[in-house]
Amino acid sequence: MEEYLDIVDENGNLTGERCLRSIAHEKGLRHRTVHIYFHRTVPDGVEFVVHLRSKNKTGHPDCWDTRFGGHLESGQTFDEAAEKEVLEETGVEIEADDLSLGRMSAYGGGKNNEITQVYYYEFDDDLDRMSFPDGEVQEARWMTVSEIRKAIENEPEKWTSSRRRFDEIVDDLMKKLI
């Protein structure tokens, strides 16, 4: 069943309007999303969990992604959405207090206009702890920042993010780890 999304202005403020997700995307209406980055510190720096998206995904099917996340349903807070998306996409139960708050960004391009709240989750655990109950993930692995950068540069069409956007996330996370 398709969810309703709250429509927001360019600053992320609720406008009082809501509509179906498909309508928001069709009309290019600005709405809210969350991105959660799983990371851990290793002797050489930082590693991220990257995952291969399902071949059945509408956006970026069969591509590698550095984050988990999704849309805020109407009435939902960023924290509530982050908790829900992590559980749905990874099988890992967390609370908002387990997350570090990252940057808020406006993403727009074509018909998908989003205000995105970024979160970081320190996941210093085995990937076997994760499961992918919603079928949106084919596989997951740990990769260092330099490995991800190199992979994006060599095969950008196989990644959901650009090198510039990934570097912005790394810079934001590093400020929190210092």
Secondary structure as UniProt FT lines:
FT   STRAND          4..8
FT   TURN            10..11
FT   STRAND          14..20
FT   HELIX           21..27
FT   STRAND          31..42
FT   TURN            43..44
FT   STRAND          45..53
FT   TURN            55..56
FT   TURN            61..62
FT   STRAND          64..65
FT   STRAND          68..71
FT   TURN            74..75
FT   HELIX           78..90
FT   HELIX           96..98
FT   STRAND          100..107
FT   TURN            110..111
FT   STRAND          114..122
FT   HELIX           127..129
FT   TURN            133..134
FT   STRAND          137..144
FT   HELIX           145..154
FT   HELIX           156..158
FT   HELIX           163..177
//
